[in-house]
Amino acid sequence: MNQPVTDGKRVEQFIPPEGVPISFAIGSLGTRFGAQFLDMLFTTLLIFVCAFVIGFTGLLPPSAETMLVILLGFLVRTPYYILSELIWNGRTLGKKITGIRVINVNGRRLTPHQVTARNLMKEVEIFAPISLLASVEYQSAWENGLTGAWLLVVVIVPLANRRRQRIGDIIAGTLVVDNPRSVLLSDLALPAFAAASSQAEFEFLPEHLDVYGKYELQTLEDVLRDSTKTSNHKEIEQIVRTITRRIRYSDAVKSGQELIFLNEFYRAQREHLESLKLFGTLRENKYHEHARAEAKRLV
């Protein structure tokens, strides 16, 4: 649901399987335009390089070269948008620079079908009409009017809905949100009842720590900093059940030890992620492996 925040941004709130409500600020139209401009700049440079290579080699007859250069727009743009959003979890280079990303409108994992659908629609919404307007001398006045009317509809749609979704987002079931940089704060201090124990109550193996990423760790950090939640709090119990199930943790977490478990898991997970970072491996969230696998499968 949408709810206002202090800086005037629209907010969408989700409750993921972990049971911790997460709020996303919907990306502004200005930021999205900036990201689109940068992506168009990057793809145009790549198309120009490819066209130069094709013309320089002279391997194809002039008519075939002209046709291939015309097709380069689609052959370069579409894989660029789809693969980059799959590999970088809803972000292109332009989105990474401007700090926005694409997410599933239901708060679940962004699927390859959604990424493909929203970016194929981008060709219909933006690039095809722009190409038609660029060849205005070859079209009649009513054809140019229809093309201009379509572009007007494309502009009005995100302005007219609360989630600022363009037509491709509505069809694919996606949403563009702000993606603030995840920064882990200084290490948490264990509560007194947990710090009293000189030996860790729970042991976590590497396979337990390979599931989650930095985003989930930051969310858990926010929960643990909330002093109003005790071990028998329903949200804490739900989070423990979800984590133990997802990481396939076989040892039982006894009643009253939920916060001890979460604190020790937080510390072990943080050390694991920081050790990976030393070797150049970054894990933004729990979908890191799936996103890379899907991208490799599509290549």
C-alpha positions, -999 to 999 in steps of 0.1 A, spaced: 0 0 0 11 36 -5 18 59 24 34 94 27 68 101 41 84 132 54 103 141 23 71 139 2 80 108 -17 55 81 -25 62 48 -6 52 12 -14 53 -12 15 58 -50 12 58 -79 37 83 -105 23 84 -141 35 108 -131 63 79 -112 79 97 -79 82 78 -50 65 100 -33 39 92 1 24 105 14 -9 103 50 -21 89 50 -56 114 64 -81 108 100 -93 101 106 -130 131 129 -132 154 102 -119 139 76 -143 144 100 -172 180 105 -162 186 68 -160 169 63 -194 190 91 -209 223 75 -197 212 40 -209 204 55 -243 237 72 -244 256 40 -236 236 19 -262 240 46 -288 278 46 -284 278 8 -287 256 9 -318 279 35 -333 310 14 -327 293 -17 -342 282 3 -372 317 17 -377 332 -18 -376 306 -31 -401 314 -2 -425 351 -5 -420 354 -42 -427 334 -40 -459 325 -77 -457 288 -71 -466 273 -54 -497 260 -18 -491 223 -28 -490 230 -55 -463 251 -31 -443 223 -5 -443 198 -31 -432 221 -45 -404 228 -10 -391 190 -3 -389 186 -36 -370 214 -28 -346 192 -6 -325 170 -36 -316 198 -61 -315 219 -40 -290 193 -23 -269 171 -52 -260 198 -76 -248 215 -47 -230 183 -39 -209 173 -75 -203 207 -90 -194 218 -60 -172 185 -61 -152 188 -98 -148 225 -98 -137 222 -67 -115 188 -75 -100 167 -49 -117 193 -23 -126 210 -11 -158 241 10 -158 219 41 -159 198 29 -130 229 21 -109 243 56 -115 210 73 -106 202 50 -77 170 33 -88 160 -3 -95 131 -24 -108 112 -47 -84 83 -71 -86 51 -52 -77 42 -80 -53 75 -77 -34 86 -111 -46 116 -121 -67 119 -103 -101 114 -130 -127 131 -132 -162 96 -130 -178 89 -97 -161 123 -82 -172 118 -94 -207 82 -81 -210 89 -46 -196 119 -41 -219 102 -54 -250 74 -30 -243 100 -2 -241 106 -8 -278 69 -3 -285 65 27 -261 96 47 -268 120 36 -295 97 26 -323 77 59 -322 109 79 -319 122 61 -350 90 69 -369 92 106 -360 128 106 -371 116 96 -406 89 122 -407 95 130 -444 84 95 -453 51 96 -434 18 113 -440 5 140 -417 -20 117 -401 6 90 -395 28 116 -377 -2 127 -357 -10 91 -345 27 86 -336 27 119 -316 -6 109 -299 9 76 -289 39 92 -273 16 116 -255 -2 86 -240 31 70 -230 40 102 -211 6 106 -195 3 70 -181 31 73 -154 19 108 -145 -17 95 -140 -11 66 -117 1 66 -81 30 41 -86 44 61 -116 43 29 -137 47 31 -175 27 8 -197 55 -18 -197 56 -18 -159 18 -23 -157 19 -52 -181 49 -69 -165 38 -62 -129 70 -43 -120 78 -11 -102 107 13 -103 119 24 -68 148 42 -52 177 20 -44 197 37 -16 232 24 -10 232 -3 16 256 6 44 260 -17 74 264 3 106 289 -4 134 286 -39 148 257 -46 171 264 -52 208 248 -83 221 222 -79 248 233 -86 283 218 -121 285 236 -130 253 269 -114 261 271 -133 294 278 -164 275 315 -167 265 307 -194 240 284 -191 210 251 -209 214 247 -215 177 272 -226 150 267 -216 114 283 -234 85 293 -218 52 263 -232 35 241 -215 61 257 -181 53 257 -184 15 219 -178 13 215 -141 23 231 -110 11 239 -74 23 203 -62 19 188 -89 41 216 -83 67 208 -46 68 171 -54 73 180 -78 102 202 -51 116 172 -27 118 152 -53 136 179 -60 162 183 -23 169 146 -21 179 148 -24 217 110 -29 219 111 -64 205 119 -92 229 126 -129 222 89 -138 226 78 -111 202 57 -126 174 77 -108 147 110 -121 161 97 -157 163 85 -154 127 118 -141 115 137 -170 133 114 -196 118 118 -181 83 156 -179 85 161 -214 100 139 -228 72 155 -209 44 191 -217 55 181 -253 64 194 -249 100 188 -282 117 194 -273 153 164 -262 173 161 -227 186 145 -229 221 119 -205 233 136 -174 248 167 -178 226 154 -162 195 173 -129 200 205 -148 208 201 -168 176 195 -136 155 224 -117 170 248 -146 165 235 -152 129 239 -115 122 275 -115 134 284 -147 115 266 -135 83 283 -101 85 318 -117 89 310 -140 60 300 -112 37 330 -90 47 354 -119 40 338 -124 5 342 -87 -2 379 -89 4 381 -113 -25 359 -90 -47 327 -109 -43 296 -87 -35 263 -102 -26 235 -75 -26 206 -98 -16 193 -134 -15 186 -135 -52 223 -131 -62 229 -166 -74 195 -170 -91 199 -137 -111 233 -148 -124 221 -183 -133 192 -169 -152 214 -144 -171 238 -172 -180 210 -194 -192 196 -167 -215 230 -159 -231 
